[in-house]
Amino acid sequence: MQKNNTEYPTLKELEQLVWRKLQETFSKVMKTLLEDMDKQIAEERDKKRYRLIDKRKYHITSLFGEIELNRNYYRDRETGEYVFLLDRYLEFEDAGSFSPLIEEVAIELAVQGPSYRKAASTLETLLGYRVISHEAIRQHLLQVSSIPKKREHVHQPVLFVEVDGLFVKRQGKRKKGKEEKIAAVHQGWEVNGKRVRLKNKRHFVHEGNQPFWEAFEDFLIENFEYDPTIHKLVINGDGANWITTCRDYFKDRAFFSLDRFHVAREIRSLFRHHPRYRPIRKALASYDYEKLLTELNSAVGTLEDDEQEERLEAFIRQLEKYPEALGDYRNWLKEQGIDTTGMRPMGSAEGTMSVFAKRLKNGRSWVDKGVSAMFTGLVAYLDKLTLKTLFGRIEKWTETQVEKNPPRYYKEKVTSTIGEATRDNVLYLKGKANIPVYKALKELSGF
């Protein structure tokens, strides 16, 4: 090694060098391709309709840097409007200066990450320059809408529903927070070793003035091959009044199961150090609601203070309203003639809420339009729905994404343009031909 006087860059220096050159190359390639396309459009346009006015400068902020180009400006003789035909062919009219990929990545980071600011700073860290502000990301998310999937086939005569509320703060003085009502629907459980996955899980967030369960059943009809005369529902939730009204709305078409997580948590809070704690837990675990209520009533007057006694009495009153909700829903399904093989205890509502709470709570407050847009983005991400944005669509997380191949001519054009742009573009390529850095970077010119 002492005889080798060749100077090598560090890995960091080499990585930075290649990344910056790739950014420069990308901008040159995109400029060339877009201006060539604009020229071709000018030659093939309907010249009787579109009169060429002049060329105008345009800047696009992309994932790899700023692209500056001159594009043709026309007047439409039929409508009298002024247009850039290049933008129209690119489906990028009136889209501003951010590329569709910038928009897609920014929204994805904002939905999955902790905040709009973090999304903006992550892009800046990754690309090396300020790409988009947190406010611009927020404004773009406010414009999104989800594109529905085809109605899903229901594989058995029962759907499982987990329901809960999420309290979200609102911005502004004297603005009260609001409980967002959310339901998750699935078609059973899929076991893979120790891991259990919910099948075909979908999410419903209640909006508007329509009663919750009425709106929810409309959601089922629109998104599933759901027939109210055939399919049964198993609904799991806490004892909130808006949840328990499902018993009146669906009547014998649904079984309401009181969420065992909430019941177990209240029992643990009241009886953790009580001598009756174990028998009470045992009664809950065995779905023996009569024994559970007997045990709870026998514990009245044995707790440490008046506050706990009042909580216990309120707890018993709540459970006595619908004692059957503490039973095993599988027994009810068997009475309906439904095979319950593979069905497991309900209780994933809390896990569903934690996904939404992670992004919407933790001290944050929202305006109504903002929280609605974030719910749209989160549900699209969780349910693998396509999001329609200002500039295009976000399909990265969809299950059945179909890659659209561009015309062969443009694939070849991109390849040749990259080769021309990379030629003589990297200083190390002008050095000695036998060193490893030269050999590695030389491959860039052969795209």
Disulfide bonds with the S-S distance in Angstrom:
none
